[in-house]
Amino acid sequence: MLGEHPAFGYVDQPPLAPLATRAARAVGGDTVEAVRVLPAFVAGLVVATTTRITARLGGGRREQVLAGVAVGVSPILLGSGHLAGTTVYDLLTHALVSLLVVRVLTGDVRRRTWLALGLVLGVGLEVKLLAAAVAGALAVGLLATPHRRLARTAGPWLALAVAAALVAPYAAWQASHGWPTVGMTGALSQANGGPVAGLLSAPMAALVLGPPVALVWVPGLVGCWRDRTGLRAVAVSFVLLVVVFAVSGGKPYYVAGLLPLLVARGALAWRGRARAVTVAVGAAGLATVWLSVPRAAGAGHRRARVECRELRPG
């Protein structure tokens, strides 16, 4: 594993996810359970953050439960929450960024909010550079709405400075090694089919997010677009991400970063019927998991055991 060779960066990713896996193995040993317990915990934090976003948007307990269940049964979170990769940490970064952006849009423009945003984004960039794409899309969305006035304040620039300082070691590593991630990203895009395959990313993204979850996130997308208090920026950002990743040949799950925010807003659309929708989404989501996960999880479990045995000394 990459974590066995600590560095400020690697060809395919920043250092934090491999180092987190190494720390988990140091505590729990070379077992599948030790490697997977931290991703599972982080997945739980994604659910909890989604409920906080819902509450910040004015959702009551039932709406918060609906949002949490919808995110919790989404294939992207269930899958990544059982793997020692970058995706689940990336989802947590995006959820926390979304929560802080919602706080800003609802009037919390204190310096500490901007500092927290910069801190979360900077740490997230040390997990995966996809955080820059999601943050950039949100910035474009804000500039396309009356909230562009925020750019004339010190807050966004403070957050940007903090994030840049935190990701500087990884950027320096990339520069000193000839920017290998840039070349690798281009090669992977072509290997995955390039822009032609990217045209399928939108319908595939719907599957990755989970068909039952669409009952919540689609009304959330519509609700964000119709919102006149600032959430329209989120709808613009999501559409922008879908288009950019389709053109560039990105993977379908790349658009999942805004799922917690869309689900949080969508839960409000079911006010008064949240309990029934929660049962429907939860049952359908769990049925999907029951039909699709065991075979894949079993294969992944066997592979992980082999990898753990290979890592043991002697």
HELIX and SHEET records of a PDB file:
HELIX    1   1 LEU A    2  GLU A    4  5                                   3    
HELIX    2   2 LEU A   16  GLY A   28  1                                  13    
HELIX    3   3 VAL A   32  ARG A   56  1                                  25    
HELIX    4   4 ARG A   61  GLY A   72  1                                  12    
HELIX    5   5 PRO A   75  SER A   80  1                                   6    
HELIX    6   6 THR A   87  LEU A  105  1                                  19    
HELIX    7   7 ARG A  111  LEU A  125  1                                  15    
HELIX    8   8 LEU A  130  LEU A  143  1                                  14    
HELIX    9   9 PRO A  146  ARG A  152  5                                   7    
HELIX   10  10 ALA A  154  SER A  176  1                                  23    
HELIX   11  11 PRO A  180  ALA A  191  1                                  12    
HELIX   12  12 GLY A  194  GLY A  198  1                                   5    
HELIX   13  13 SER A  201  LEU A  209  1                                   9    
HELIX   14  14 PRO A  211  VAL A  213  5                                   3    
HELIX   15  15 ALA A  214  ARG A  226  1                                  13    
HELIX   16  16 ARG A  232  SER A  248  1                                  17    
HELIX   17  17 PRO A  252  LEU A  258  5                                   7    
HELIX   18  18 LEU A  259  ALA A  269  1                                  11    
HELIX   19  19 ALA A  274  LEU A  311  1                                  38    
END                                                                             
